[in-house]
Amino acid sequence: MNSEIAVLGAGAWGTAIAKVIAEKKKEVVLWSHEESVRDDINNNKYNSRFLPGVKLPETLIATSNIEEAAEGKEYIIYASPSLFLLDTLKKSITVNSIRDGKTHIAVITKGFLPTDAGPRLILETMEDYLPGFFRQSLVYISGPSHAEEVSTGKVTGLIAASENPKNSIRYRDLLKSPRLLVYSSLDVRGVQAAAAAKNVIAIAFGMLDALKTSGNAEAFGDGTESLLLAAGLNEIQILGMALGATHPETFTSISGIGDLDVTCRSIHGRNRRFGREIIEKNILKPFKDIDDLLNRIVEIGYLPEGVAAAKYIKVLAEKHKLKMPISVGLYKLLNRELEPMEFCKNILSDWE
């Protein structure tokens, strides 16, 4: 394959990002774990499973051979969900162009990664597996975005964060288009923390939204949701600063409040949907605790990243002695220690 660009992960977001780049008349290789997705992309120019209804460019080619996808690329974007990201990385780092440091690497996955030392941010964990010359040069891409909108040309803004300004600009230029605005940032830790923690708040928001439109409408309204957003943003900033964020304005920019708002309010948000279904469908009933839920997450039918993030944030909150009643309360709910109404009442009182 002659392409200089690979996206590793053919879910909705990976496919949407690959489409944006391919539309700029660039050849892009998209790695898919599922052969059926690969064949659909190559034969029909659709990813019907993860991004239905969106026609893909001819310059976008899929493969299920990860080494073939990664070898010889100038740019690689990792797009696997956080639960599978390290596995994707381990399968790809043996290619010559990565071992020789000839590839620029970015990540669009949101969440934390488990390690022997506890949960850590994505880039610092990946640096432990990659050759040393990748240290402080990886790029993290985030922002208020949904694959369904980016893939259909809705105006969207993203942040490309890196400790290496040149690499941030490289990915900014690779991705930007008239309808995809990309900005540079040096606050890699703050952007990563905001991207991961907002999914937890979005689950709580989905629960509140379902309660608001049910028989509990008299207790919860638009103002309650705004209260949750404000309190949630405060928790995100508390966590981000504890994890080494360098710029407080990260949390009031598109990677902070912008991403939080769209994740909570958009109909495309999987975490918001999961929160609503906790109330409307009692979706947690089959699971005995959060570990059981994570082990059987495929039974949900979609992947709410906030479930794993809630587990890891509880650990980080205890480690750094942070007061995060929404995030820790949601962990207890997912661990079947609290019922939904008890959770909502508890966090309301904790906001006082």
N, C-alpha and C positions, 0 to 999 in steps of 0.2 A: 504494500500500500504506500502510495507516495505522499499521503497527507502528513503535514507537520503538526497536526493538532489531534489530541485524543481526549475524549470524555469517558471516564471509567465509571459506569453506572447508568443504566438506561431506564431509571424511574422517570416520573413526570418531570422533575426539576432538571435532571441530567439531560433528558431529551430536549427540553425547552431551550436550555443553554446551548446545546449542540446545534439546534435549529437556528438560533440567532447568529451564531458564528458562520454556519454554512450558507446562510442567506447573503453573506458578504462575499460570496463567490470563493469561499475557501473550502477545501476538502477536509472533512472531519470524520474521524473514526469513532464510533460509539460502541463501547463494550457493554454487552448484555449478558448477564448470568443465565437468562432464560433463552433457550434456542428458539422457542416460538416467537418471542419478541424480536430476536435477530431476523428471523425469516420474514416476519410481517414488515419490518422496516425495509429490508432489502427488496422484497418482492412487490410490496404494495405501497411503500413510502408512508406508512402509518405505524404508530405505536398504539394499537387499539386497546391494549391492556392498561397502560399507565397514562396515556395522553390521547384519549379517543377523540376522533373528529378533526384532528390537526394534520394537515398534509405536510410532509417533510420534503426538504429539497433533495434534488438528485445528487448533490455533492455530499450528502450525509450517508455514510455507509456503516453498517453494523457488523460486529464480529462477536463470537463467543470465545475467542482465543485471546486471553488478556495479554499475553506476551506479544502477540502480533499487534495488538492495539497500541501497546506502550512503546515498543521498540522504535528508536530513531525519531521520536517526536521532539519538536522544539518546545511544545506546550502540552502539559497534561493537566486535566482538571478532574479531581476525585469527587465523585457524586454519589457514592454508595451511602445508604442510611448509616447512622452512627453505630448501630448494632453489628454491622458487617464491614465497617470501614477498614479496620485493622487487617481483616482477612484479605480484602481487596489489595491493600498496600503490600502485604507479605507476598502475594502472588505476582506482583508486578515489579518489585524492586530488584529482581535479578537481571533485568534486561540491561544491555551494555550502556545504553544512553543515560540511564539513571545511575548506574554504578560509576560512570565516568563524569557525572555532573554536567552533562550536555543538555539536560532537560530543565525547563522552568516548570515548577509545580504549584498548583493552586487547589484549594478545597472549597466546595460549596455545601458540605455536610454541616448540619447543625446539631450540637449536643456535646456531651462529655464522653471520654473514653475511660474504661476501667483499666487500672494497672495494679501491680502489686503494692504500689505506694498509695493507692486510693484513686478516686476519679480525678482526671486531669483534663486540661483543655486539649483540643484536637491537635493543634500544630506542634505543641511541645512534645506530645506523645509520638507523633509521626517522626519528629526529629531524632528520637531515640533509635528508630529503625533505619533511617536513611543515612547515606554517607555524610561525613562531617561537613562537607562544603555546602550542604543544604541548610545548615543551621542559620537562623535569622534571615533566611531568604525566601521562605515559603510565603504564599499569598492566601489570605482568607477573604472570601467573597460572600457578602451578606447584604441584607436590606429588605425593605417591605415589598415582598414580591410573591406572586403565585404563578406556577407553571402555566396554568390555564390562561392567564392574562398575558404573560410575557410571550408565550408561543403564538398568540393571536394579535400581537402588536399593540397592546395597551401600554401607554407611557408608564415607565417604571424607573425607579432609581435604586442603584446598588452602591455599596462601598467595597473597594478593593484595598484591604489592609495588609501591610507588610512592614517589617523592620528594614527592608531593603526598598527604598523609594523607587529605584529603577524598575524593580519587578512589579511593584504596584502599578506603575505607569504602563508597563508592558501589557498587563492583563486589562487595565482600563482601556487601552487602545484596541486590544483584541475583541473586547465585548461591546464597546459602545456603538450605538447607532442612533439615528434620529429619535427613536422611541425607547431606547434603553440608555439611560443616563448613568454614567459610572464615575464615582469620585474616589480619590485616594485618601488613605488614612495611615498614620503610623501606630495607632492604638490597637495593636493586634489582640491583646488580651481583653480589652474592653469590648471590642466588637464580637469576639468569640463568646464571651460571657453573656452578652445581651442576646445573641442569637440562640443560645441554649436555654436560658432561663425563661424567655418569653413564652416558650411552648407550655411550660407549667402553668403560667398565669392564664393562658388561653383555655386550658382545660377547665379551670375554675370559672372563667368567663362564660364558657359554654353551659356549664351547670346553672349559673346565675341567669343566663338568658333563657334557658328552658323553664326555670322556675318563674321568671317574670311573665312568661306567656302562658303559664298554667294557672292553677287555682291559687297560687301564691303571689299573684300580680299585686295584691294590695301591700305586700311587704317589700317587693323589689321593683325598681323602676329604672329609667334611664340614668338618673342621678346615682343610683346604686352601682350601675355598671361603670360610670365615670370614677366613682370612689374606688372601685376595684382596679381600674386602670392606673390611677394615680398611686395607690398603695403598692400595686404590682411593680410599677416602674421604680419605686423607692427600693423595693427588695432587690430588683435587678442591679441597681446602682450600688447598693451595699455589697452585694456579692462580687460585682465586677471590680470594685476598688480593692476588696480583700484579695482578689486573684491577680492584682497587679495592673489594673487599668491605669493608663497614663494621662488620659484627657477626660475630665468630667463631662465635657460637652458631647462626648460619644453617646451618652444616654439621652440627650435631648435632641439628637440628630436622627437621620433616617434609620441608622442601625440600632437605635434605642427605641424611642417612643414611636417612630415610624413603623418599625417592624412589629412592635408589640401591638399597635393599634390594628394593623391589617390582619395579623394572626388571630386576634380576638374577634374582630367584627366581620371578616370576609366569609361568605358562604363556602369558599373553597378550602377553608382551614380545617385540616384533619383533627387537630387538637381541640378546636372549638366544637367540631362535630362529636368527638368522643365525649366531651363534657356534657353536651346535650343528651347524648344517648345513655349516659350514666343516670340521668333523671328520667328520660322518656322511655327507655327500653330496659332499665336495670341491667345494663351490659356487664357489670362487675359480678353478677350473681354466680356464674360458673367458676369463678376463680377464688381460691382460698386466701391468697395474699399477693403482694406485688411481684414476688419472684415467680409464682405460678403464672401470673398474668404475662410477665415478660417471656417466660419459657413457651407460652402458648399464644403469643401475640398474633400469630398468623390467623388464628380463629376469629379475630376481630374483623378481618377482611380488608384492612388498611392499617397503616403504621402511624400511630400518634407518638411522635418522638418525645413528647412531654412525659410519658410514663417512665422511661429510663432516666430522663433528666431529673424527675422528682426524687427518684432513689438516690441519685448522686448528689443532688443539692442538699438533701438532708445530711449526708455525710460531711459535706463541705461546711454547712452551717454549724454543725457541731464542732468540727475541727477548728474553725475560725471564731467560734463563739458569736455567731451572728443571729440577730432576731429576725426571723423570716416566717411569720405565722401563716401566710398564705401557702407558701411552697412546702413548708414542713407539714402543715395541716393537710394539704393535698396528698402528700406521701402517706399520712396516716389513713386517709380515706381509701387510697388505692391498696393499702396494706390491710384493708378491712378492719381497721381499728375504729373508724368513725363512719356513721351513716351520712348520706348527703345533706340532710337538713341540719344535722348536728354540726357538720363541717361549716356550713354557711353561717350558722348562728355563732359558732366559735370565732371564726375569723372576723365577723362583724364586731364582736366585742373586743377582739384583740386590736382592732384599728383605733379604738378610742384613745 
